[in-house]
Every structure is written in C-alpha cells, then in structure tokens.
C-alpha cells in the first residue's frame, strides 16, 4: 500500500487543517466546544474513510482521506458567523467547504481529474441523494465520503445525549425542542424504508429518527459492518422513546441492516 510519504501534499494538507482549526480558537468555552466538535469529527471521518476504503486502490484511499479532511471546512465559518450548524438557517456548509477548498487552492497537488472529483464529493456530501450522471470514480468517492461522515455523526449525536446538558456543544442538536414522542409521519417514513427530510422534523426525537433513516443510504458493505460492530442501532434504541411503535421501527431498520449484510457477505 502506498505510504503517505509517496503522496506529496497529503501531510501538508493535514498540517494546514490543524492550523485552520487554530485560526478559529475562541475564548468563549461554549463557542470553542462547537469548533472542537467539528475538528474531532473531521479527524474521525478521515479514519473512517480510510477504513471503509480498505481493499480499494492506494490512490483511492488517499483521495478518500483528502475529501474527508476538506468536507466540513465550511462548518467553522458557518458557526462563527451564524452560531448554528443548521444549513437552512444559515448557509449550505458543503458548498462553503468547496469554496474554501478553491479559495485556498488546497488541492493543487492533485491532477485536474482527481481535484475535480474531490471538489464534487465535498460539495455534494450533504445532498439528500447522490445525483445521477457523475463519473463512476467521482460517484464512488462521494458515496464513500457520505458513509464515513454518517458513521461519525452518529457518534457525535449519541455522545451529545450522554454529555451533561451544560457541557454539550450547543449547535449539535440543531435547535430542535426536546419533546415527548415522535411525529407519526416521520415514524412512517422510516418504517417504509425511506430517508427522512429535515423539513419534516418537529422535535429532537424526530431528529434521532432522521439519523436512523440514514442507514438506508449506506453504500459500502464495510460501512454496514462497522454499523453493526459499533452497535449503532442499540445506541439509538437507548435514546429513543421506549414504546412499541418505536420498537417496530427499530426492528424494521435492524432487519434491513441484516439483509444488506447477508447480501454483501464475502464482499469488500
């Protein structure tokens, strides 16, 4: 496998990211918690991208990490300027990330075709669906980045509920009220195997179900294995309302996960 030393530009990009995070340091502990959240998230997405890409070409693994480093650069100015991570109340953070990448010429060490693939993956990683018509390698990179991003967002979200309220990163819950129960239309969408739209949410419990529905959008068998290995469904069961309707939805999602794993047995 190609070593980092054989990929000019990757180590400087990692170093640049550290200095970029430092440039947003805040004396306000509440603000800094949110910046720290995104720095840790990015580093974890880099690790997840590498792990999901195991078995792919060394070059593809490198591009996966490059895309992961860049994917949430827009979160930092987004929170600094708008004090939220909710794109609908501020800016599209993925588009802003792609803008930072271009403005800082971060990908000049890559050939044009690879540079364009990374830029597209960064700009579209938060799209509701992967658009049709992308070059195959670009689509593959985008799908991998989306998987790696979801894997760590689940960790962030679970940790949010395990953290004392006064120590939580304020923007992680997107400002949804912590109301009892779940909206029937959101429950119904997950039960039918559909992704939930952010615009349909009314509460923090609905937001939990939206994240649960992301399992229907996972692309790589290796990601599905990590979901089971990390006990993602069990963790969501622990933070969702303990009632029969929710248990049915969780069983539906668990069945989908197991079917996909069985279909992908022996695959990369």
N, C-alpha and C positions, 0 to 999 in steps of 0.2 A: 504493500500500500504506500502511496506517495506520502512522504513526510511533509510537515509544514514548511520545513526549510526549502523544499523543492517548489513551493508555491509562493513566488515573490508577491508581496502585497497583503497576504493574509495576516501575518504577525503585525505589520504596521497598522492594519485596519483594526485589529483587536486593541492595540495601544491607543489609537485615535478614539475608539469608543470610550475607553476609560477616561480620557481627558475631556471628552464631550460630556460625559456624566458629571465630571467635576465642575464643569462650567455652569451647571445648574444648581450647585450647592446653595442651600438656603439656611438662614439662621433660625427660621421658623420650624420647629420639630414636626408639626403637622404636615407642612409642605414637603419637608425632606423625606418623611415616611413614604409619600407618594412617588417621589423621584427614586428612592431606594427600591420600591416595589418594582418599578419598570426596569431598573438596572439588573436586579436579580432575575427578573422574568426573562430578559433578553439573554443573559448568560445561560439560563436553563434551557431556553429554546435552542440555543446553539448546541448544547449537549444532546438534546432530544433529536435534533435534525441529524446529527452525526450518527446517532444510534439507529434511527429509522432507516438511514441510508446505507447501513452496513450491507455489504453484498453488491452494492452498485459500484460503478467505476470510481477510482480515486478522485478523478476530476469532478464528478458529480457530487461526491461527498464534500469537496471543497466549496463548490458553488452553493450547496445547501447551507454550509456554515456562513458564507458571505451574506446570503439572503437573510439568514437568521439574525446576524449582527445588525443589519440595516432595517429590519422590518418594522420596528417600533420607535425609530428615531423621532418621529413626529409627536410621540406621546409627551416628550419633555417640553417643547414649546407650547403644546396644547394645554398642559396643566398649568404652566407658568402664566399663560395669557388668559385662560378661561376657567381655571380651577375645577376642571371636570375631565373625566375620560369618556364622557358620553358624546359621541360624534354628532348626534342630531342636535345637541345643544351648543356645539362649537364648530369644529372642522372635521373633515374626514382625515383621521390620523394616518391612514395608509398613504393617501395622496400626499400628505405633508411629509411623510417619511421619504417617499420617492423624490420629492422636491429637494429635501436636504441632501440626499444622495447625489443629485445632479449638481446642485449649487456648490457642494464641497468636492466635486469630482472624485468621489470615493472609489469608483470602480475603474478608473483609468488604467489600472494594472491588468485588466481583463481584455481579451479580444472583443470586438464590437458585438458579435453574436451572443457571447456569454453575458456581456454587460447588459444588453437589452433584455435577455431572459431574466436576469436578477431584478432589473428595474420593474419589469412586468409583475414578477412574483411579489415584490414589495408592495407595489401599488394596488394589487388585487387580493392580497392575502385576507382581507376582511370582507370581501364581497359575499353576498348571500349565497351565490352559486358560482362555480367556475364557468366562465363564458366559453362558448363554442368557438372553434376556429383558431385556437392558439397552436403554434408549432409544438410538436409532440414533446420535445425535451423541456420547453418552457412550461407546458402544462404539467409535466411530471414534477418539475421543481416547485411550481406553485402548489400543487397538491401536497407535496411533502412539507412545505412550509406551513400550510394550513393545519396539517396534522400535528406538527411539532408545537405550534402555537396553542392549539386546543389542549394538548397534554399538559402544558404548564399553566394555562389559565385555570384549568380545573384545580390544580394545586393551590394557586393563588386564592381561588374562591373558597375552597374548603378551609384553608388557613385563616381566611377572613372571619369565619364563624367560630373558629377555635381561639381567636385572639380576644382579650378583653376589649370592650367597646371603645374605651378611651385610648387604646393603643392601635386601633385599626387604621389602615390607610383610608382616609375619608372618601376618596373617589372610587374605591374598588366596588362598591355596591351600586354605582351609577345613580344614587339618589332615590332608588325605589323604596316606598314605605314598607315597613315590616308588618304586614297584615296577616291575619289568620287565613288558612285555607289557600286554595289555588283556583284560578279562573277556569270555568268549565271548558271554554274554547281552547285554552292552552293545553289543558289535560287531554282534550280530544285530539288535538294535532299530534301530540307525542304518541298517543295510543295508536294512531293511524300510521305511524312511521314517518311523520312529516317534520321538517325543520320548523321551529317557531320563529315568527317575525318579532323583532324587538318592539315594533309599534303596537303589538297586541298585549303587551305586558301591563299589569296593574300593580304588581307587588314584588317584593323580594322573593317570595315563593315561586312566582311565575318566572322570575329570572333564573332560579335554580332549574326549573323545568326546561327553559330555553337552552341552558348549557347541557342538560342531559340529552336534549334532542340532537346536539352536535354529533353524537355517536353515529347517527345516520349519514353523516357527511365525512366519515373517516375513509381514507383511501388505501392505506398500506396495511397489509396483514401484520407487519411488525408493530404498527401502532396499536392495532387491536389487541395484540398480545400484551403490550405494555399496559393497556387499559385494564385488562384482567389481572395482570401481575401487581399493579398498584392498587387494586381494589377500588377503582373509581366509583363503580355503581354502589358498592357498600357504603362508601363515604357519603354519597348523595342520599342514600336511604336514611342515614343518621341525621341529616339536617332538614329533610323534608317532613311535612306533617305525617304522623303515624296513623293513617286511616286506610280503609280498604281500597278506595278509588286510587290513591297514590300507589299502594302496593301493586295493584293491577297494572298501572303504567310502568312501574319498575320491572315487573315480570315480563312485560312486552319488550322493553329495551334489553333486558338480560337475554331473552330468547333470540332477539336479533343479533346480539353480540356473539352468542354461542353458535348460531347458524353461520355467520360470516367466518368465524374461526374454523369451523368444521370444513367449510368450503375451501378455505385457504390452507388447510393442513398440508405441510410439505412445501408451501410457497415461501418466498423470501419475506 
